[in-house]
Amino acid sequence: MSSPNDNNAPGDPWERRTNPPPETGQIIHKDYIRTKRFIPRIDLSSIFILVLLLFFALSFWSAFYTVPSDSVAVVQRFGKYIKKIPPGLHFKLPLGIDTAIIVPIKRQLKQEFGFTTLGSNAPYQSPRPHDGDLETQMVTGDLNAALVEWVVQYRIADPVKFLFKVREPNATLRDVSESVMREVVGDRTVDEVITIGRQEIESEALIKMQMLSTKYAMGISIDQVQLKNINPPKPVQESFNEVNQAQQEKEKLINEARRDYNKVIPLAEGEKDQRIREADGYRLKRINEAEGDAARFNALLVEYSKAPEVTRRRIYIETMQEVLPAIRSKIIIDERTHSILPFLDLNAGQGELP
C-alpha cells in the first residue's frame, strides 16, 4: 500500500492532472519546432542599437521648436537664463539641457474681478472660487459698502522679469489690482463711485497699478483699467435703487426747469436788445434827419437871400418833381382857359387815365 506522500503512486489523482499524456507532449514539441523555423534569430546587440537610434531620433526631433508670431521664447540652459529667441523655427539642445518657455508679449491679456467671462480658460483671468465675492466688497470714503467689478488689461513688456523676478506674477498682479482699487474707492463717496467718479477712478487706478508693477519689477505693462458693474450690497439694493430713482427724478425736473429757463430768458433778453437797438436807430435817424433838414434850410436861406425869385422858382420846380410822379391823372390848364370841362373825360372808368 502506498503512503500518502508518494507522488508517483499510481492511485494519485494529481498525477493525471499535471502530467499530460505522451501523445499531447509530442504534438506540442512538433508544433514548436515547426514555428521556430519562421522566427528570425534576434541578437541583443541589434536590439540595443535599434533602441539607441530611436532615442537619438526622438531627441533630435524634440530639439526643434516653433515660436508664434505674437511671442518670444526665453531659453534656459540647465535652469540659467541664456537669451531671448524671436518668432520662427529654432533649435535647442535636447535631453533637457535647453528649455524654451514661450511668452506672448504682443497679446493683450486681462484679469477679471467679480465676474467670469464664459469660455475663458486662462488660470488667472477669472477670480478664484472662494474669492469671487470677497474681492468685490469694498468700503467707500463715507463708510458705505459697494460691490465693485472691474477689468485689468495688460501686456507682458519684459519676459525675463516676468519669469524670473517675481514668483507667480499673474497672482501678484491680482493682489496689486485689488489693493489699488480698494485704496482708490476708499478715497471717494459711494455716489462718486457709482455715478460721476468712474472715469477718475479708472485713471487713478491705472497710474497706481503701473507704478507698483514697475516697482516690483513684474515686467508687465498695464493698458487699461475699466470699471464694470458697481452696485450696493444685496440687502440694501432695493432701497438704494429707490433713492437713485428719486435723485434721477430730481435731476430730471431740474434739467427741465433749466431748459425752460434757457428757452425763455435768452429770448426775452434778445427781444429787449432788439428793441433797444431799434430805439437807438430810430433816435439816430430822427436826429440825423433833423440836422439834415436844418442844414438844408440854412443853405436855402443863404441862396434865397442872394436871389429870392430864382430860389423860389427852384423850390417850386423841385417840389413839383416830387409831387407830380405820384399823381396818376394830370390836367394842365392854361391861364387863358375859362373852363376845364372840355378837358375832362366824364365817360372814363374809375381809375382809368383820360
C-alpha positions as CSV (number, residue, x, y, z in Angstrom):
1,M,0.0,0.0,0.0
2,S,1.4,3.4,-0.9
3,S,2.0,6.2,1.5
4,P,0.0,9.5,1.2
5,N,3.2,11.4,0.4
6,D,4.2,9.2,-2.5
7,N,3.7,11.4,-5.6
8,N,4.4,8.5,-8.0
9,A,1.7,6.3,-6.7
10,P,-0.5,5.0,-9.4
11,G,-3.5,5.9,-7.5
12,D,-2.5,9.6,-7.1
13,P,-5.2,11.8,-8.7
14,W,-2.8,14.8,-9.1
15,E,-0.6,12.9,-11.5
16,R,-3.4,12.6,-14.0
17,R,-4.0,16.4,-13.9
18,T,-0.3,17.7,-14.0
19,N,1.4,15.2,-16.4
20,P,-0.1,15.3,-19.9
21,P,-0.4,12.2,-21.9
22,P,2.7,11.3,-24.1
23,E,0.7,11.9,-27.3
24,T,-0.1,15.6,-26.3
25,G,3.5,16.4,-25.5
26,Q,4.8,15.1,-28.8
27,I,2.3,17.2,-30.7
28,I,3.3,20.4,-28.9
29,H,7.0,19.7,-29.4
30,K,6.5,19.2,-33.2
31,D,4.5,22.5,-33.4
32,Y,7.3,24.4,-31.6
33,I,9.9,23.1,-34.0
34,R,7.8,23.9,-37.0
35,T,7.1,27.5,-35.7
36,K,10.8,28.2,-34.8
37,R,11.8,27.9,-38.5
38,F,9.8,31.1,-39.3
39,I,11.0,33.2,-36.3
40,P,14.2,35.2,-37.1
41,R,17.1,35.0,-34.8
42,I,17.3,38.0,-32.6
43,D,20.6,39.4,-31.4
44,L,20.9,41.6,-28.2
45,S,23.3,44.0,-29.8
46,S,20.9,44.6,-32.6
47,I,18.2,45.4,-30.1
48,F,20.5,47.9,-28.3
49,I,21.5,49.7,-31.5
50,L,17.8,49.9,-32.5
51,V,16.8,51.4,-29.2
52,L,19.8,53.8,-29.3
53,L,18.9,55.0,-32.8
54,L,15.2,55.5,-31.8
55,F,16.3,57.5,-28.7
56,F,18.6,59.8,-30.8
57,A,15.8,60.3,-33.4
58,L,13.3,61.4,-30.7
59,S,15.9,63.7,-29.1
60,F,16.7,65.3,-32.4
61,W,13.1,65.8,-33.2
62,S,12.4,67.4,-29.8
63,A,15.3,69.8,-30.3
64,F,13.3,71.8,-32.8
65,Y,10.5,74.2,-31.7
66,T,8.5,77.0,-33.2
67,V,7.8,80.4,-31.6
68,P,4.5,82.0,-32.6
69,S,4.4,85.5,-34.2
70,D,3.0,87.2,-31.1
71,S,5.5,85.6,-28.7
72,V,9.2,85.2,-27.9
73,A,11.0,82.2,-26.4
74,V,13.1,82.5,-23.2
75,V,15.9,79.9,-23.4
76,Q,17.4,78.4,-20.2
77,R,20.4,76.1,-20.1
78,F,20.4,73.9,-17.0
79,G,18.0,76.4,-15.5
80,K,20.1,79.5,-16.2
81,Y,18.8,82.2,-18.5
82,I,20.7,82.4,-21.8
83,K,18.8,84.5,-24.3
84,K,15.5,85.5,-25.9
85,I,14.5,84.0,-29.2
86,P,12.3,85.8,-31.8
87,P,9.4,84.2,-33.6
88,G,10.1,81.4,-36.0
89,L,11.6,77.8,-36.2
90,H,14.6,77.3,-33.9
91,F,16.9,74.6,-32.5
92,K,17.8,73.9,-28.8
93,L,20.0,71.4,-27.1
94,P,17.9,68.2,-26.4
95,L,17.7,66.0,-23.3
96,G,16.6,68.8,-21.1
97,I,19.8,70.7,-21.5
98,D,18.0,73.7,-23.0
99,T,14.5,74.7,-22.1
100,A,12.4,77.2,-24.1
101,I,9.5,79.0,-22.5
102,I,7.1,80.7,-24.9
103,V,5.9,84.1,-23.6
104,P,3.1,86.0,-25.5
105,I,4.5,89.6,-25.4
106,K,2.2,91.0,-28.2
107,R,-1.0,89.5,-26.9
108,Q,-3.3,91.6,-24.7
109,L,-4.2,89.7,-21.5
110,K,-6.8,90.6,-19.0
111,Q,-7.9,89.8,-15.4
112,E,-11.5,90.0,-14.3
113,F,-12.6,90.8,-10.8
114,G,-16.0,89.9,-9.5
115,F,-17.3,88.1,-12.7
116,T,-16.2,85.5,-15.1
117,T,-16.4,85.5,-18.9
118,L,-18.0,82.4,-20.4
119,G,-15.4,80.2,-22.2
120,S,-12.3,81.7,-20.5
121,N,-9.7,79.1,-19.6
122,A,-6.8,81.3,-18.5
123,P,-5.7,80.3,-15.0
124,Y,-5.5,83.8,-13.6
125,Q,-8.1,85.6,-15.8
126,S,-11.1,84.8,-13.6
127,P,-11.4,85.2,-9.8
128,R,-10.7,82.2,-7.6
129,P,-13.9,80.4,-6.5
130,H,-13.6,81.4,-2.8
131,D,-12.5,85.0,-3.6
132,G,-15.1,85.9,-6.3
133,D,-17.5,87.6,-3.8
134,L,-14.9,88.9,-1.3
135,E,-12.8,90.8,-3.8
136,T,-15.7,93.0,-4.9
137,Q,-16.8,94.0,-1.4
138,M,-15.3,97.5,-0.7
139,V,-15.9,100.3,1.8
140,T,-16.1,103.9,0.4
141,G,-14.9,107.0,1.9
142,D,-18.2,107.9,3.5
143,L,-18.3,104.4,5.2
144,N,-20.8,102.9,2.8
145,A,-20.4,99.4,1.2
146,A,-20.3,98.8,-2.5
147,L,-19.8,95.8,-4.8
148,V,-17.2,96.9,-7.5
149,E,-16.4,94.8,-10.6
150,W,-13.6,95.8,-12.9
151,V,-11.2,94.5,-15.6
152,V,-7.5,95.0,-15.9
153,Q,-6.0,94.7,-19.4
154,Y,-2.2,94.3,-19.6
155,R,0.7,93.0,-21.7
156,I,4.0,91.3,-20.9
157,A,6.6,94.0,-21.6
158,D,9.7,92.2,-20.3
159,P,9.5,88.4,-20.4
160,V,12.7,88.0,-18.4
161,K,11.4,90.0,-15.5
162,F,8.0,88.3,-15.8
163,L,9.5,84.8,-15.5
164,F,12.4,85.3,-13.1
165,K,12.0,88.5,-11.0
166,V,8.6,87.8,-9.3
167,R,7.2,84.4,-8.3
168,E,3.8,84.0,-9.8
169,P,3.5,87.4,-11.4
170,N,-0.2,86.9,-12.5
171,A,-1.3,86.2,-8.9
172,T,0.8,89.2,-7.8
173,L,-0.9,91.4,-10.3
174,R,-4.3,90.3,-9.0
175,D,-3.3,91.2,-5.5
176,V,-1.9,94.6,-6.6
177,S,-5.0,95.4,-8.6
178,E,-7.3,94.5,-5.7
179,S,-5.2,96.6,-3.2
180,V,-5.1,99.6,-5.5
181,M,-8.8,99.5,-6.3
182,R,-9.7,99.3,-2.6
183,E,-7.4,102.4,-1.9
184,V,-8.9,104.4,-4.8
185,V,-12.5,103.5,-3.9
186,G,-11.9,104.3,-0.2
187,D,-11.0,107.9,-1.1
188,R,-14.4,108.6,-2.6
189,T,-18.1,108.7,-1.6
190,V,-20.5,106.0,-2.8
191,D,-22.2,108.5,-5.1
192,E,-18.9,109.3,-6.8
193,V,-18.1,105.6,-7.2
194,I,-21.4,104.7,-8.7
195,T,-22.1,107.8,-10.8
196,I,-19.8,110.7,-11.6
197,G,-16.4,109.4,-10.4
198,R,-15.9,106.3,-12.6
199,Q,-13.5,107.9,-15.1
200,E,-11.4,109.4,-12.4
201,I,-11.2,106.0,-10.5
202,E,-10.1,104.2,-13.7
203,S,-7.4,106.8,-14.5
204,E,-6.0,106.9,-10.9
205,A,-6.1,103.1,-10.5
206,L,-4.2,102.7,-13.8
207,I,-1.4,105.0,-12.8
208,K,-1.0,103.4,-9.3
209,M,-1.1,99.8,-10.7
210,Q,1.6,100.7,-13.2
211,M,3.7,102.3,-10.5
212,L,3.5,99.2,-8.3
213,S,4.2,96.8,-11.2
214,T,7.3,98.8,-12.1
215,K,8.4,98.9,-8.5
216,Y,8.1,95.2,-8.1
217,A,9.9,94.5,-11.5
218,M,7.0,92.4,-12.7
219,G,7.7,93.1,-16.4
220,I,4.0,94.0,-17.0
221,S,2.6,97.0,-18.9
222,I,-1.0,97.8,-17.9
223,D,-3.0,99.2,-20.8
224,Q,-6.4,99.9,-19.3
225,V,-8.5,99.6,-16.1
226,Q,-12.2,99.5,-16.8
227,L,-15.0,99.5,-14.2
228,K,-18.0,97.3,-14.9
229,N,-21.0,96.9,-12.6
230,I,-21.0,98.9,-9.3
231,N,-23.9,98.0,-7.0
232,P,-24.7,98.4,-3.3
233,P,-24.9,95.2,-1.2
234,K,-27.9,93.0,-1.8
235,P,-29.7,93.7,1.5
236,V,-30.0,97.4,0.7
237,Q,-30.0,97.2,-3.1
238,E,-33.8,97.9,-3.4
239,S,-33.7,100.9,-1.1
240,F,-30.7,102.2,-2.8
241,N,-32.4,101.9,-6.2
242,E,-35.3,103.8,-4.9
243,V,-33.0,106.6,-3.7
244,N,-31.3,106.7,-7.1
245,Q,-34.7,106.9,-8.8
246,A,-35.7,109.8,-6.6
247,Q,-32.4,111.6,-7.4
248,Q,-32.9,110.9,-11.1
249,E,-36.4,112.4,-10.9
250,K,-34.9,115.4,-9.1
251,E,-32.2,115.9,-11.7
252,K,-34.8,115.5,-14.4
253,L,-37.0,118.2,-13.0
254,I,-34.0,120.5,-12.5
255,N,-32.9,119.9,-16.1
256,E,-36.4,120.6,-17.4
257,A,-36.6,123.9,-15.4
258,R,-33.2,124.9,-16.8
259,R,-34.3,124.0,-20.3
260,D,-37.4,126.3,-19.9
261,Y,-35.2,129.0,-18.3
262,N,-32.7,128.8,-21.1
263,K,-35.5,128.9,-23.6
264,V,-37.4,131.9,-22.3
265,I,-34.8,134.1,-20.7
266,P,-32.4,134.4,-23.7
267,L,-35.4,135.0,-26.0
268,A,-36.6,137.9,-23.7
269,E,-33.1,139.3,-23.5
270,G,-32.8,139.1,-27.3
271,E,-36.1,140.9,-27.8
272,K,-35.0,143.5,-25.2
273,D,-31.7,144.1,-27.0
274,Q,-33.5,144.3,-30.3
275,R,-36.0,146.9,-29.0
276,I,-33.1,148.9,-27.6
277,R,-31.2,148.8,-30.8
278,E,-34.3,149.7,-32.8
279,A,-34.9,152.7,-30.5
280,D,-31.3,153.8,-30.8
281,G,-31.5,153.5,-34.6
282,Y,-34.8,155.5,-34.7
283,R,-33.3,158.1,-32.4
284,L,-30.2,158.5,-34.6
285,K,-32.4,158.6,-37.7
286,R,-34.6,161.4,-36.4
287,I,-31.6,163.4,-35.1
288,N,-29.8,163.0,-38.5
289,E,-32.9,163.9,-40.4
290,A,-33.5,166.9,-38.3
291,E,-29.9,168.0,-38.6
292,G,-30.0,167.4,-42.3
293,D,-33.2,169.4,-42.7
294,A,-31.8,172.3,-40.6
295,A,-28.6,172.3,-42.7
296,R,-30.7,172.2,-45.9
297,F,-32.9,175.0,-44.7
298,N,-29.9,177.1,-43.8
299,A,-28.3,176.5,-47.2
300,L,-31.6,177.5,-48.9
301,L,-31.9,180.6,-46.8
302,V,-28.4,181.7,-47.9
303,E,-29.3,181.2,-51.5
304,Y,-32.7,182.8,-51.1
305,S,-31.2,185.9,-49.6
306,K,-29.0,186.2,-52.7
307,A,-31.7,185.6,-55.3
308,P,-35.2,185.3,-53.9
309,E,-37.0,184.8,-57.3
310,V,-34.6,182.2,-58.6
311,T,-34.6,180.3,-55.4
312,R,-38.4,180.5,-55.1
313,R,-38.8,179.1,-58.6
314,R,-36.2,176.4,-58.0
315,I,-38.0,175.3,-54.8
316,Y,-41.3,175.2,-56.7
317,I,-39.9,173.1,-59.5
318,E,-38.2,170.6,-57.1
319,T,-41.4,170.3,-55.2
320,M,-43.4,169.6,-58.3
321,Q,-40.8,167.0,-59.3
322,E,-41.5,165.1,-56.1
323,V,-45.3,165.5,-56.2
324,L,-46.3,165.1,-59.8
325,P,-44.9,161.5,-60.3
326,A,-47.2,160.3,-57.5
327,I,-50.3,161.7,-59.3
328,R,-51.9,159.2,-61.8
329,S,-54.2,161.8,-63.6
330,K,-52.8,165.1,-64.5
331,I,-54.7,168.1,-66.1
332,I,-52.8,171.1,-67.1
333,I,-54.9,174.2,-67.5
334,D,-53.8,177.3,-69.3
335,E,-54.4,180.6,-67.7
336,R,-56.5,181.8,-70.7
337,T,-58.9,178.8,-70.5
338,H,-62.1,179.8,-68.8
339,S,-63.4,176.3,-68.2
340,I,-61.9,172.9,-67.7
341,L,-64.9,171.0,-69.0
342,P,-63.5,170.3,-72.5
343,F,-60.5,168.6,-70.9
344,L,-62.4,166.1,-68.7
345,D,-63.5,162.7,-70.0
346,L,-66.6,162.1,-68.0
347,N,-67.1,158.6,-69.5
348,A,-63.7,157.2,-68.4
349,G,-63.9,154.4,-65.8
350,Q,-62.7,154.8,-62.3
351,G,-59.0,154.6,-62.2
352,E,-58.5,154.9,-66.0
353,L,-56.5,157.6,-67.5
354,P,-58.4,160.3,-69.5
